[in-house]
Amino acid sequence: MKGMSFGWRFLTPVLLGPMLNPLNTSMIAVALVPIGCDLHIPTATTIWLVAGLYLASAVAQPTLGRMADLIGARRVYLTGLTVTLLAGLIPTLWHSFPGVLAARLLIGIGTSASYPAALSLIRDHAADFGIPAPPGVLSALSISAQGMTALGPVLGGVLIAVSGWPSIFLVNVPLAAITLVTTLLWVPADAGPHHRTAGSLRTGLDAVGILLFATTVTALLFFLLHGSRATLWLLPVAAAGGVMLVLWERHRAEPFLDVRALVANPALTRTYARQFLTYLSAYTMMYGFSQWVQTAGGFSGSQAGYLQLPTAVLAALTGLVVARTTRLRAPLVASGLVPFAGALLILAVHSSSPVWLLVIVTGLFGIPQGLASVGNQAALFRQAPEGQLGVASGLSRTAVYLGAIVSSAFIGLAFPATPTDGGLHLLAPLILVVSALTAILALRDRTLRTPAAV
């Protein structure tokens, strides 16, 4: 029964969709320089192509996760795929920075539906057959998404070399179309309880909570990317938004961000914290290293992508290994220790370093991505409150994007004008501190000592 219920027809669209968001977040790493040169825009402007998608994703992930819980995961999944497909066409039809930025924002929103909706689809499908969600399916979902995060720079480099930078947007069209069609054909329609009236939907969606969350994240993002005396006023705005969000959500029957549950469920809160810290170091390395090798290192965009190949391979292989174990604590502790070693090696890297050393460094940052992705998803699946897996998984991805947003500030501090050896070495102590915190947080979490369900 389990094999029949989770056959390849159901799994194909469910695994394809979550690949789109991490693929788009990482492909841009090797495209910033070509886009800036083609559109004649400075680095300070192109960085918004990174930050814009992260901002859209940080807000949209939990929002669409909540909508998946309220109106049905399949509906949200299909809507997100449609938005992604159309957004992929924009840079070709509107060849300008506003067009590219609009595409990135819409892709961020559209692809944000996939991960929380896919988790909800798996949960609902398992419930229909009266079985627990197979751990192998959950691991495959995590590995497919994580593999795209690591593979994105490689694929982006190849696409840019063959067809130019607009191809990293156009690739969404066939991928989204295939996923859209297979979802319509092979994923069962949403069950009846997901039909909501307009009034109950407004109540369940918590528009005020979403607005306060978006205000807090947006103000914080602007300050981190443009930190100066002129933007100091954004800090009290972010703080006020955060305080109002907590006060508002404490009294909501169906809150967007269940503050009471986070306080009552410290294990889930720690999982979010580990996600944030893991990807803070991962994205600091990915974006900082990619820009450094194209400037100080003298590599082309496609070559910079190839240098990230060890990250992709080791992330996927590590994820497969972790998926075979029921232990969570050891892999999550290691997800902090391995990048700690990688950060130490960064201190030995310079613009004339041999390629083999660069390959070792990038590889060391692929291993923790595989460890943390599978381990934290397994923890999330058993820690999320009943009926709130969609929003819980959305907030998990938001923690990842907040890590990416903060990494942009790290990179801005290290590379104020242009990437240099000295700037790269400034990133190392930042990664060392973050990695140590990641390991300590996992080591002190007693709930991780319980094996995951099999």
N, C-alpha and C positions, 0 to 999 in steps of 0.2 A: 504493500500500500504506500509506504514512504517513497519508494522509488518512482511509483506511478504519479504520486501527487506532486513531486518535485522533479519532473522530467525536464528534458532539454528545451521543450517548447515553452514552458513557463519560465525557466531560468534564463533563457537567451535574452529576452527584453529586460528582465529584472536586473541582470548583471550589466547589460550594455549602458543603460541610462546613467547610473552613478559614475561611469567613467568620464562623462562629459565635463563635469565641473572641475575635477582635479586636472584633467587634460588641458582645459583652457587656462586654469590658474598657473600652470607651469610652462606651457608653450611660450608664453609672452616673455619669459626670461631671456631668450635668445633673439627676440624680435624687437626689443626696445631701441637698440642702436640703428637697425635698418629703417624702422618707422621714423625715428627722429631725423635721419639723414634725408629720407624721401620727402617728408612733409615739412622739413626745415624748422623743426621745433627743438628747443633745448631739453636737456635731461630733466630739469625741474618740472617741465610740462609733461614729458612722456611718462614720468613716474605715476601720474594719475591714471594711466591705463592699467596699472597694477592695483593702485589703491581703490579706484572706482569699482572694479569687479569685487574686490574684497568687501568693500562697504555694502554693495548691493547684496552680496552673498551673506554677510553677517546679519543683515536685517531679514532677508528673505528666507533663509534656512529655517529658523524657528517659526516664522509666520506660515510658511507653506507646510511645515510639519504639523502645525496646529490645524491647518485647513484639511490636511490628509486625515487627521483624526475626526474632523467634524463632518466633512462632505464626501469622503471616500478617497482612498489612496490612488485608485486608477484614474479618477477624474483629474486629480492634481498632477499626476504623472504625465498624462496626455497633454494637458495644457502647457506644462513646462517644456515638453519636447517641441510643441508647436512654436512657442516663443523663441526657443533656441534655434530652430531651423530658419525662421525668418530673420533673426538677428545676424546669422552667419552671412547673409547676402548684403548687408548694409555697407561695409567698407568698399565693396566692388561697385555698388551703385552710387555711393556718396563718398568719394575719395578725398577725405579731408580729416583733420583731427577731430572736429565735432562728430563726424560720422563714425570714426573709429571708437571714440569714447562712448557714443550712444550704443554701438554694438556691444562693447564690453559690459556696459551696465545691464543691457537686456539679456546678454548671455549669462551674466551673474544671477539675474532673477530667474531666468528659465531653467538653468541647470540646477539651481538650488532645490527644485522640487524633487529631484531624482533620488537622492540618498534617503531622506526621511520617508518618502513615499514607498521606496523599495523595501525598506525595513517593515513598514506597515503591511505591504502586500505579502511579504513572507509570513509575518505573524498571522494575518487573516487567513491565508491559504492553509497554514498548518492547523489553525483552529477549525476550518471547514472539514478537515480529515481527522480531527480529534487526536492529533499527534503534536509533540513539541517540535519547534523549528529545528531542523537538523543542524548541528554545529558546523558541518561541512559547507552548508549553504551560506551560513553567516560568514564563515571564513572566506569563501569564494567572493562574497560581496565586498568584504574589506580588501582582499588581495587585488581584485580587479580595479577598485578605485585607487588603492595605493600604488599599484603598478603604473597607472596612468600619470600619477603625480611625478613619479621618478622618470617615466619614459617621455613625458611631455617635452622637455628640452631637446631630447634626441630627435623626436618626430618633428618638432618645430624647426630644428636645424636642417633636416632633410627637405621639408616642404619649402623653406625659404630658399635653399640652394637650387631647387628644381623650378619653383613657380613664383618666388617672391613672397614678401610678407603677407599679402592679402590671403594667401592660401591657408594660413593658420585660422582664419575665420571661415573660409569656404568649406573646410573639412567638416565643420559642424553640420552642413546641409545633408550629405549622404548618411552620416552617422545618426543624426536625429531622425531622418526619414525612415531608415531601417528599423530603428527602435520603435518609432511611432506605429508603423505597419504591424510589426510583430506583436506589439502590445495589444492592438486592436484585435488581432487574430487569436492570440494564445493566452492572454491574461483574462481571467473571469471578471465580469462586471462587478461593481461594488454592491455589497449587500444592502438590503432595504433600510436598516437602521441609520444609514448615512444620509438619508434624505432629510434635510432640515428646512424649516420655514425660514423666510428672510429674517424674521425677528429673532428666532433662536440662533441663527447664524451670526447676527450682529452681536448678540450677547456672548456667544461662545468664542468669537474671534478676538474680543477685547481690543478694539481699535485704539483706545487711550493708552493701554499698555504698550502696544506696538509703536505708537508715536513717541512715547517717552523713551523707549528703548532705542529707537532710531535717532532721536535727538542726542542722547547720551553718546552713542557710538560715533555719530557724525562729528560732534564737537571735539571728541577725543582724537579722532582721525585727523581733522584739520590742524589741531594743535601739534600732534606728533610729526606731521609732515611739514609744517611751517612754523615750528617752535621759535618764537621771538617775543620781544616785549609787546609788539603790536598784536600778538595773538594770545597773550596771557588771559584775556577776558574769557577765552573759550574754556579754560579750566573750571571756573566757577559755574559756567553753563553746564558743562559735563557733570560736575558734582551735584548741582541742583537737579539735573535731569535724573541722575542715579538715585538720589534720595527720594524724589517724587515717585519714581518707578517702584521703589521698594515699598513706600507707604501705600501707594495705590494697589499694588498687587497683593498686599497682605490681606486686603478686605474683599477681594474678588472671589466669587464662587467658582468661576472658571478662568483663572488668570492665564495670561500669555506667558509670564515667567513666574512659576510657582515658587515664590520665595519661601513660603512655609515648608514646602516639600524639600527644598534645598537645605534648609536648616535642620529639618527632621531626618534628612537622608544625606549625612556627611560623606558616605561612600561615593554617592553619585557626584557630589561637589568635588571630591578629590579626583575623580575621573576626568571631570572638565579641566581641572587645574593641570593634570598631567598632559592632557591634549594640548593645552595652551603652551606649556613649557616645551614639549617635544617639538612642536612645529614652529615655535619661535626660533629655536636653534636651526631647524631644518631649512626654513625659508631664508633666514639670515645667510646661511651658507649658499643656498641655491641662487638667490638673486645677487648677492654680493660677489660670489665666486664667478658667476657667468659674466657679470659686467667687468670684473677684473681681468679675466682671461682674454676678453675682446679688446681691452685697451692696454693695460700694462703688459699683458702676456703676448699681445700681438696675434691672437687667433681670430679666425673668421667666426661668424655666427654659427655656421654649420659645424665647424670644428669644436666650438664651445659646446654645442649640443652633444657631439660624440663623446666629449670628455665626461659628460654626465651619464654615459651608458653604464658604468659600474654601479652607479646609484640605483638605476632601474633594475639591473639584474639582481643585485644583492638584496634590494628591498623585496622583490618578488620571491626569491629563494628563502629568505628569512621568514617571510610571512607564511610560506608553505610549511616550513618546519614548525613554527609556533602553532599553526592550526592543528597539528597532530598531537599536541599536548593539552592536558586539562589544567596545567599549572599556569597561573597568571603572574604571580609575584616575581619570579626570577626573570622572565622576559622583560617585564616593565622596569625592574631595577637596571637590567642591562641596557635598556633604551636610554638611560642617562649616562651610563659608564662609557659606552662606545663613542658617542660624540665628544665626550671629555677627552678621550685619546686623540680623536680627530682634530680637536682644537689645539692640542699641543703640537701636532704636526704642522698646522697652519703657520705656526711661528717659524718653521724652517723653510717655508715656501717663499720664493721670490720670482721676479719676472723671467729669470733665466733658468729656473728649475727644470729638471728633466721631466718629460711627459709621464714617466712611470711613477714619479712622486705625486704628480697631480692626480693620477688615476687612483692611487692608494687613498689619498685624502677624500676624493669624491665617493669612493666605495665605502669608506668608514661612515659616511653620513647616509648611506642607503640602508645599512643594517638596522639602525634604530627606528627608521620609518616602518619597516616590516614588523619589528617587535611591538612597537606601540600601537600601530593600526589594528592588528588582530587582537592584541591583549586588551586594549581599552574598549574595543567594540564588544568583546565577550563580557567584560565587566559591565558595560552600559546595558546590554540586553537583559541582564539579570537584576540590575539595580533600578531600572526605570519603573515608575509607578504604573499600576494597571491602567490601561486605556490611554496612556500618555507617551507611548513609545515614539510616536511621530515627532512631537514637540521636543522630547528629550534628545532624540537623535539629531534634530535640527540644532538644538543648543550645543550639542557636542561639536558639530561642524562649525558653529559660530565661534567656539573656543579656538578652533584651528585658524579661522580667519582673523580673529583678534591677535593671535600669535603672528600672523603674516603682517598685519598692520603695524604692530610694534617693531617687527623686523625691518620695516621700511624706515622707521626712525633710527634704528641702529645703523643701517646702511648710510642714511643721510649724514649721521655724525661721523662715520668713518670715511666717507667719500664726499666731502662738501663741494668739491669742484669736479674732480675726475678721479677714478679709481687708481690707487697707487699701492706699492708694496707696503708702505707704512700704514695706509688705511686698512689693508687686508689684515695686518697684524693687530690692529686695534679691535677687530671683530673677535679675535681669538679669546681674550679674557672675558668678553661678554658671553660667548658660547660656553666657556668653562663654568661660569657661575650658574647659568641656566641649566646646564647638564647636571651639575652637582645637585641642584634643587630637585630636578626630576628624579634622580636616583634616590635621594633622601625621602621624597614624598612617597615613592613606591615602597621603599624599605620599611617605613614606619606604618604602613597601612595594613592592619591586621586582617581586614576583610579579604585581602587578596590571597591569604593563606588557604582559603577554601577552594578546592579545585572547581573549575567550571563544569557545568553539566555536560554530559556526553549523550 
